[in-house]
Amino acid sequence: MNRQSQAAVLFLLGAALLHAGTTDLYLRYVKAGLRPLLLASGAILIVTALATAWYEHRRTKAKREQEQRKAGAAPHPEHAHPEHAHPEHAHPGPAHPEHSHPEPRVSWLLILPLLALILVAPPALGSYSATRTGTALQEPLAYPSLPATDPLPLSVVDYAGRAVYDHGRTLTGREVRLTGFVALDHEGTPYLVRMALNCCAADAQPVKVGLTGDIPPVLQPDTWLTITGTYTSRTTHDPVNNGPIPFIKVTTATPTPTPRDPYDESWNN
C-alpha cells in the first residue's frame, strides 16, 4: 500500500467519521458528549490525507524533474571519451540494481473495518448482552428533587437507583414512566433494561428493572416499551453478578419505537 493509497484510506475514514458525527449514527458507538471530538478527529484525518497526497505528488514531481535533468546532461555517445565509447575498454564498476519491495497484500485488510463502518450500521446492544452481563447499578451521589409532573418521566437508571439505595422515599405515591427494552432471564422473568455508557458502546453495561403487575401476556426480547407504574419494595439479585434489581408495578405498557439515543448516560453524569 503506497502513500497515495494510504491517503485515500485516511480520507475515507475521516469522511466516515464526519458522516457519523453529523447524523445520529455516532450514537451507536459513543456517548453524545463525545460528538465534538468525533467531528474533530474526522477533520484532522481528512487534512492529514490531503497533506499526504500533496506531499507525495510534489515528491514524485521533483524526482521526475531530477531524472529529466540527468538525462539531458548525459554526453552524446559520439562525443564520449573513447574508453567509454568502447565497452571492452571500460572499467566495470560494481552493479547496484534497484530492488523493489512491494508492500504485503495483507495490508489491504486494514480497509475492511472502514468498509464495515461505512456500509453496516450495527444495532445497539440489546437483550443478548443484557442477560449475559450483570447489572451495573451504582449508588447515586445525590437524589435531586423531582418535578410534580404526573406521570413522572424517569430514566431506568434513575428509578433503579432511587428504588434500591433511597428505598423509594422519593418515589412512594408517585406514578412514574420508564422507557427501555425487554429482556427475559432463563426463568422467563421480564426486565426493562437500558444499557448505560461510560464512554462508548464497548463498555456498555445493563441496568435492569423487574416488571410486575399488569404485564402484557406476550413479551418479545428487544421490544421497546414505555411503561407507567408505581414503586414497589420488591427486589431481587442479578444471577450474573448478584447485583440488586428493583421492581416496578406496571399499570400500562405500550410498545414504542427505538429512541434516537438507545443508551442511558445518566448513571455517571
DAURRA-V69201 format. One line per field, one symbol per residue. phi: phi as a letter, one per 30 degrees, with the letter a starting at -180 (. if undefined). psi: psi as a letter, one per 40 degrees, with the letter a starting at -180 (. if undefined). burial: 1 if it has 24 or more other C-alpha atoms within 12 Angstrom, else 0. A space follows every 50 residues. Layout:
phi->???
psi->???
burial->???
This chain:
phi->.ddddddddddddddddddddcbdddddcbdddceedddddddddddddd ddddddddddddddddddddddddddedcdeedcdcedcdcdcddbddcc cdddddddddddedddddcbcddddbdedddcbdecebdddabedcdddb dddbdeddddddddcchiddcdicccbbbacdbcddciddbcbbdccdbb ddcdbdccbdcbjddedbbceiddbcccabdbddbbcdddbiddbdcbdd cbbbdbdedecdcccddbc
psi->hadddddddddddddddddddeaeddeediideedddddddddddddddd ddddddddddddddddddddddehiiddeiideedhdeeihhihhgihhh giiidddeeeeddddddddhhiiiiaddddeehiifhihidigiiiieih ihhiiddddddddddefededheihihihaihihaeeehiihihhiiddi ddehiihihihibghidhhhiehhihihaiiiehiahhedeeihhiihhh dihhiiihidheiheeef.
burial->00000111111111111111100011111111001001101110110111 01100000000000000000000000000000000000000000000000 00000000000000001000000111101110111111000000000000 01111111111111110101100111111111111000111111111111 10011111111100100000111111111111101101000011111111 0111000000111111100
